[in-house]
Amino acid sequence: MRNPFGRLVRRCQFFFSQTYWVLVSCLGIVLELVAVIFALQTPPSPLWAGVLGGIGSSILATVIVSFGGPSGNRTYQTFIRLGIEDFYPSRNDVPNETWVDSLRQARAQCILLGQAHGEWCDDPGFEDAVIERLASGVVIEVFFLDPTGKGIATRTKEDSRGTRNLEGRIRRSIKFMWDIRQKLQDPSKSRLKLYVYDATPSVGVTWIDSSMLVTHYLPGSVNLTSPALRIEPRQGTKSVYSVYQSNINTLRAEFSALLTDSNIGSFIT
């Protein structure tokens, strides 16, 4: 059986290892002591005693509430420090409207890393959102798993046990996105960049401006049931955001091919 007292001691050690809580606690205690001095002096100063006592008690109450809440939990603080803002046990738990709504809020960039991107392409609002954001200056990059590469074979067996024809879905989605691109005029057209990558298809990323929704595909399971993390950058720390950022940059530079007029035929037929 776990020792509750030991857990309390460890929580105190962690909570007060953060210097600012020590300083805040000391300030509250000092104000309370000064309030007592004003109250007991001759003659007493009830006004100052009340003001300082009220401020001191409010500060100490904040410390107590924070200690009892998530701020005093090491795991919670670790998640915050790493940049993890939310967690979904399944990508299906992310509301459908969240995806396109998030795209419509993009101001600088949208990077979609996945396999077939079928859910995006089947959303009736996706095409309009893409065209509108491109016209507003947003750069959109979409990475598809290469339907002609080596990485697709195993994932085809795993994704719904091979019943969803992953290669065919990828080719249809590439054609869908290429058709959108063909409708555009520069500079919007040049802002829509489509890639195929041949690497281990283990992760999906929706990266909009400085927010990422990361899905880790589970071996032998359909993509939609995979857990997902919402991640944001943290200044001055080694956040997981920077890990995925580096991974996408490496994927683009070393494992991907940009789709062009000269090679598109290999990926849509």
ABEGO torsion letter per residue (X at the ends): XBBAAAAAAAAAAAAAABAAAAAAAAAAAAAAAAAAAAAABOBBBAAAAAAAAAAAAAAAAAAAAAAABAAABAAAAAAAAAGBABBBABAAABBAAAAAAAAAABAABBBBBBAAGAAAAABAAAAAAAAAAAAAGBBBBBBBBBAABAAAAAAAAABGGGAAGAAAAAAAAAAAAAAAAAABBOAAAAABBBBBBBBBBABBBBBBEABBBBBBBBBGBBAAABBBBBBBBBBGBBBAAAAAAAAAAAAAAAABBBBBAAAAAAAAX
